[in-house]
């Protein structure tokens, strides 16, 4: 039944409901796929095989009694390895791990819906980085572009979905760590509004900017998971009559030609479908300067977040991570205050711009997935970080490929706590690019 792993999350849910296959069969198919494919990808770091099988049988038993809990009942799910799953190790990408006694809140929500947390997934060390090349647990590879980065810090989450190891994965996003890997791996990543999915039970990096968000194969699949994760449902929207704001600051971001071409083609399709595109200038300083200020705040908060582990086991952190956190820890307090005020001002500018449009539109990343051994582009998170400053919902969806066939991501930003409408808009946009989407 390994062909089951090629189904969309939506089709898996429908197949379970129709009795076409069982949750036990679906679980076995995914366990077999992980066994076969994961050794070359390294997306799955811990696999809860026996409990996965037990919970799958329990799901089938509920369904036979007509007591199905939700559309996600019986669906295998992966969690980034900074998200606590009771009884399974959490490493946060460090050289040590611990066994939490309780599930993170997002895991509790999944369990209450009958979903089955079965795997812990690869990530960048302490979630502070965007390649998922981990010095302690190995490099996560991009299944859509072997030898290239899957992005980070939720690289294992995106890679697991792109490789059909799991239909749904949960990651975290501080400056773009759900959306960047989604773009590089050709899947969909959604960062909800700030704290819409609680961060309790998630190893923190930055209390100011951290978000929890899902990755799946399509916007339709994200919408299916949304009631469980957020207690909201995506609305139904039409592209015709919508106004999208093109963020003018993106034009100074040195987009790769292949990215620019794919995004321009996507915008042309939106215009043909009846949407209006108007330029929006946020009035912000150079985005890379702003992102560096945010990085200082993250390093300062991150130093506090990992302080206990750092003191108890200094070798749990690589020299690179320790150096970054030490920089934030030792920076003058005035610098942190200035950085925080820049973040706050940028967030206000983004939210103000959203008042005049249905959504902002821009590339997810200025580049496609780069070689695993290449230098990380300095502008990698310049465009995704805008939504984190604002605490606003944002989604990355595939909009085509560059000249070499590598996935390109298109990013949509919505109004604060307008997550339902943003996903409704994104689903209608997805149908333009992928007519089989639902």
C-alpha positions in Angstrom: 0.0 0.0 0.0 3.0 2.4 -0.4 1.1 4.1 -3.2 -1.1 5.6 -0.5 1.7 8.0 0.4 1.3 9.7 -2.9 -2.2 10.9 -2.1 -2.9 14.4 -0.9 -3.9 14.9 2.7 -7.4 15.7 1.5 -7.6 12.4 -0.4 -6.2 10.4 2.5 -8.9 11.9 4.7 -11.6 11.1 2.1 -10.3 7.6 1.6 -10.4 6.9 5.3 -14.0 8.2 5.5 -15.1 6.1 2.6 -13.4 2.9 3.9 -11.2 2.7 0.8 -8.3 1.9 3.2 -7.7 1.9 6.9 -5.7 4.1 9.2 -3.5 1.0 9.9 -2.8 0.6 6.2 -2.1 4.3 5.8 0.3 4.1 8.8 2.1 1.1 7.4 2.5 2.8 4.0 4.1 5.8 5.6 6.4 3.7 7.8 7.6 1.8 4.8 8.2 5.0 2.9 10.2 6.4 5.7 12.3 3.3 6.0 13.0 3.3 2.2 13.6 7.0 1.5 14.6 8.7 4.8 18.2 7.4 4.8 19.1 9.6 1.9 17.0 12.6 3.1 17.5 12.6 6.9 14.2 14.3 7.4 13.0 12.0 10.2 15.1 11.9 13.3 12.9 9.9 15.6 10.1 7.5 14.7 7.5 6.2 17.2 6.6 3.0 15.3 4.7 1.1 17.9 2.6 3.9 19.3 1.9 5.0 15.7 0.5 1.5 14.9 -1.5 1.5 18.2 -3.1 4.9 17.5 -3.9 3.9 13.9 -5.8 0.8 15.2 -7.6 3.0 17.7 -8.6 5.3 14.9 -10.0 2.4 12.9 -11.9 1.2 15.9 -13.5 4.7 16.4 -14.4 4.9 12.7 -16.1 1.5 12.9 -18.3 2.8 15.7 -19.1 6.0 13.9 -17.1 8.0 16.4 -14.5 9.7 14.0 -13.1 12.7 15.8 -12.2 14.9 12.8 -11.0 15.0 9.2 -7.5 14.3 10.5 -8.5 11.2 12.5 -6.0 8.5 11.5 -3.6 10.8 9.6 0.1 10.4 10.4 1.8 13.7 11.3 5.4 14.8 11.9 6.7 17.4 14.4 9.8 19.5 14.1 12.2 18.4 16.8 11.7 21.5 18.9 8.1 20.5 19.6 7.5 18.3 22.6 5.8 14.9 22.2 5.3 13.2 25.6 7.6 10.2 26.0 9.7 11.0 22.9 13.1 12.8 22.8 13.3 16.5 22.0 16.7 17.8 20.9 15.9 21.3 19.5 18.6 20.4 17.0 21.3 20.4 19.8 23.7 17.7 20.8 21.6 16.7 23.8 18.0 15.7 24.1 15.4 15.4 26.8 12.1 13.4 27.3 9.2 15.7 28.0 6.3 14.4 30.2 3.6 16.4 28.4 2.7 17.2 24.8 3.1 20.6 23.4 -0.3 22.4 23.0 -0.2 21.9 19.2 0.4 18.2 19.7 -2.5 18.0 22.2 -4.8 19.6 19.6 -3.7 17.0 17.0 -4.3 14.1 19.4 -7.7 15.4 20.3 -8.6 15.3 16.6 -7.4 11.7 16.2 -4.3 12.7 14.2 -1.2 10.5 15.0 2.1 12.3 15.9 4.5 9.6 14.7 7.8 11.3 13.8 10.2 14.0 15.0 11.7 15.9 12.1 15.1 17.5 11.3 15.8 21.1 11.8 18.6 23.7 12.0 20.4 23.9 15.3 18.2 25.6 17.9 16.1 26.8 14.9 18.6 29.6 14.3 19.5 29.2 10.7 17.9 28.5 7.3 19.7 25.4 5.8 18.9 22.5 8.2 22.6 21.4 7.9 22.8 20.3 11.5 26.3 19.7 13.0 25.0 17.1 15.5 22.3 15.2 13.5 23.5 15.6 9.9 22.3 17.5 6.9 18.7 17.3 5.7 18.6 17.0 1.9 16.0 18.5 -0.5 14.0 15.7 -2.1 13.0 17.9 -5.0 16.6 19.0 -5.6 19.1 16.4 -4.2 22.3 18.1 -3.1 20.6 21.3 -2.4 19.3 22.8 0.9 15.7 22.1 1.9 15.8 25.5 3.7 15.3 25.9 7.4 14.9 26.0 10.1 12.0 23.6 9.5 13.8 21.9 6.7 12.9 18.4 7.9 9.2 19.2 8.0 9.2 20.5 4.4 11.4 17.6 3.1 9.2 15.0 4.8 6.1 16.3 3.0 7.9 16.8 -0.3 9.2 13.2 -0.2 5.8 11.8 0.6 7.0 10.6 4.0 4.2 12.3 5.8 1.2 14.3 4.5 1.3 16.9 7.2 4.2 18.4 9.3 4.3 21.1 11.9 7.2 23.5 12.0 8.2 26.8 13.6 8.7 30.2 12.0 10.7 33.1 13.4 11.8 34.9 10.3 10.4 32.5 7.7 11.4 29.1 8.9 8.1 27.4 7.7 7.8 29.3 4.4 11.4 29.2 3.2 11.7 25.4 3.3 8.2 25.2 1.8 9.3 27.3 -1.1 12.6 25.5 -1.7 10.9 22.1 -1.5 7.8 22.9 -3.7 5.2 22.5 -1.0 2.9 24.9 1.0 3.8 26.5 4.3 1.5 28.5 6.5 2.6 30.9 9.3 -0.6 31.9 11.2 -1.2 35.1 13.1 0.9 35.4 16.2 0.0 32.9 19.0 -3.0 31.6 17.0 -1.3 28.2 17.4 0.2 28.4 21.0 3.9 27.9 21.5 3.5 26.1 24.9 5.7 23.1 24.8 7.8 24.4 21.9 11.5 25.1 22.6 11.7 28.9 22.2 14.1 30.9 20.1 12.5 34.3 20.2 9.4 35.0 22.3 8.9 38.1 20.2 8.8 36.5 16.7 8.3 32.7 17.1 5.2 31.2 15.4 4.1 27.6 15.0 2.7 26.6 11.5 1.9 23.6 9.3 3.4 22.4 6.0 1.5 20.3 3.6 1.3 19.5 -0.1 -1.4 22.1 -1.0 -3.3 25.0 0.4 -6.4 22.8 0.3 -4.6 20.4 2.7 -3.6 23.2 5.0 -7.2 24.4 5.0 -8.3 20.8 6.0 -6.0 20.9 9.0 -6.9 24.5 10.0 -10.0 23.7 12.2 -7.9 21.3 14.3 -4.9 23.6 14.6 -6.6 27.0 15.0 -10.3 26.3 15.5 -11.0 28.3 12.3 -12.1 27.3 8.9 -10.8 28.8 5.6 -13.4 30.9 3.8 -14.4 30.5 0.2 -13.0 33.3 -2.0 -12.7 34.2 -5.7 -9.7 35.8 -7.2 -11.9 38.0 -9.4 -12.3 41.4 -7.8 -9.4 41.0 -5.3 -6.7 43.6 -4.9 -3.2 42.5 -4.1 -0.5 44.8 -2.9 2.9 44.2 -4.5 5.5 45.2 -1.9 7.7 47.7 -3.7 10.6 47.0 -1.4 10.9 43.5 -2.9 12.2 45.1 -6.1 15.4 46.0 -4.3 15.9 42.4 -3.1 18.0 41.2 -6.1 15.7 38.4 -7.1 17.2 35.6 -9.1 16.0 35.8 -12.8 14.2 32.5 -12.5 12.3 33.6 -9.4 11.4 36.9 -10.9 10.1 35.3 -14.1 8.0 32.7 -12.2 6.5 35.4 -9.9 5.8 37.8 -12.8 4.0 35.0 -14.7 1.9 34.2 -11.6 0.9 37.8 -11.2 0.0 38.0 -14.9 -2.4 35.0 -14.3 -3.9 36.8 -11.4 -4.6 39.8 -13.6 -6.2 37.7 -16.3 -8.4 36.1 -13.6 -9.7 39.5 -12.6 -7.5 40.6 -9.8 -5.9 44.0 -9.4 -2.3 44.4 -8.5 -1.2 47.7 -7.1 2.2 48.7 -5.8 2.5 49.3 -2.0 5.5 51.0 -0.5 5.9 50.1 3.2 8.2 53.0 3.8 10.7 50.8 5.6 14.5 51.0 5.6 16.5 48.5 3.5 15.0 45.1 4.3 18.4 43.5 4.9 19.2 46.2 7.5 15.9 45.6 9.2 16.4 41.8 9.1 19.8 42.2 10.8 18.2 44.2 13.6 15.7 41.4 14.0 18.5 38.9 14.1 20.1 40.7 17.0 16.9 40.5 19.0 16.6 36.8 18.2 20.2 36.2 19.3 19.6 38.0 22.5 16.4 36.2 23.3 17.8 32.9 22.1 20.7 33.2 24.5 18.2 33.3 27.3 16.1 30.5 25.8 19.0 28.0 25.8 20.8 29.4 28.8 20.1 26.4 31.0 21.3 23.8 28.5 24.3 26.0 27.5 25.5 26.3 31.1 24.9 22.6 31.9 26.3 21.2 28.7 28.4 23.8 26.8 29.3 21.2 24.1 25.6 20.8 23.3 26.0 23.9 21.1 28.2 24.1 18.1 30.9 26.9 18.1 28.9 28.7 15.4 25.7 28.8 17.5 27.5 29.6 20.7 29.2 32.6 19.0 25.9 33.9 17.6 24.1 33.7 20.9 27.1 35.2 22.8 26.9 38.2 20.4 23.2 38.7 21.3 23.8 38.1 25.0 26.7 40.5 25.3 25.3 43.3 23.1 24.4 46.5 24.9 20.9 46.6 26.2 20.3 49.8 24.2 21.0 47.9 21.0 18.3 45.3 21.8 15.8 48.1 22.6 16.6 49.8 19.3 16.2 46.5 17.4 12.9 45.8 19.1 11.6 49.2 18.2 12.6 48.7 14.6 10.7 45.4 14.6 7.7 47.1 16.1 7.7 49.9 13.6 8.1 47.5 10.7 5.2 45.4 11.9 3.0 48.5 12.2 3.9 49.5 8.6 3.0 46.0 7.3 -0.4 46.0 9.1 -1.2 49.5 7.9 -0.5 48.5 4.3 -2.8 45.6 4.6 -5.7 47.9 5.4 -6.0 49.0 1.8 -5.7 45.6 0.0 -7.0 42.1 0.3 -3.5 40.7 0.7 0.1 41.6 0.1 1.9 39.6 -2.6 5.6 39.0 -3.0 8.2 36.2 -3.6 8.8 33.9 -0.7 12.5 33.9 -1.2 14.7 35.9 -3.6 16.3 32.6 -4.7 15.6 28.9 -5.3 17.2 26.2 -3.2 20.9 26.6 -3.4 23.7 24.0 -3.2 24.1 22.5 0.3 27.7 23.6 0.4 27.1 27.1 -0.9 27.2 30.2 1.1 23.9 31.2 2.5 22.4 34.2 0.6 22.3 37.2 3.0 18.9 38.3 1.7 17.3 34.8 2.2 14.8 35.9 4.8 14.3 39.5 3.9 10.9 39.0 2.4 9.5 36.3 4.8 10.5 38.3 7.9 7.9 41.0 7.2 5.0 38.8 8.4 6.9 37.9 11.6 7.4 41.6 12.4 3.6 42.2 11.9 2.5 38.9 13.6 0.3 38.6 10.4 -0.6 35.4 8.7 1.4 34.5 5.6 1.4 31.5 3.3 3.9 30.3 0.7 2.6 28.3 -2.2 4.4 27.0 -5.3 3.9 29.2 -8.4 6.1 27.4 -10.9 9.8 26.7 -11.4 12.9 28.6 -12.5 14.8 27.7 -15.7 16.4 24.7 -14.1 13.1 23.2 -12.9 13.6 24.2 -9.2 10.5 25.3 -7.3 9.6 28.9 -6.8 7.4 30.1 -3.9 4.8 32.9 -4.0 4.0 34.5 -0.7 0.7 36.1 0.4 0.3 38.1 3.6 -3.1 38.8 5.2 -4.5 41.0 7.9 -3.8 40.2 11.5 -6.1 37.4 12.6 -7.6 37.2 9.2 -6.2 33.8 8.7 -9.4 32.2 7.5 -9.7 34.7 4.7 -6.1 34.5 3.7 -6.2 30.8 3.3 -9.4 31.2 1.3 -7.7 33.6 -1.0 -4.6 31.4 -1.2 -6.8 28.4 -2.1 -8.3 30.3 -5.0 -4.9 31.4 -6.2 -3.7 27.8 -6.0 -6.5 26.7 -8.3 -5.1 29.1 -10.9 -1.7 27.5 -10.7 -2.9 23.9 -10.1 -6.3 23.4 -11.5 -6.7 20.0 -9.8 -6.5 21.7 -6.4 -9.7 21.8 -4.4 
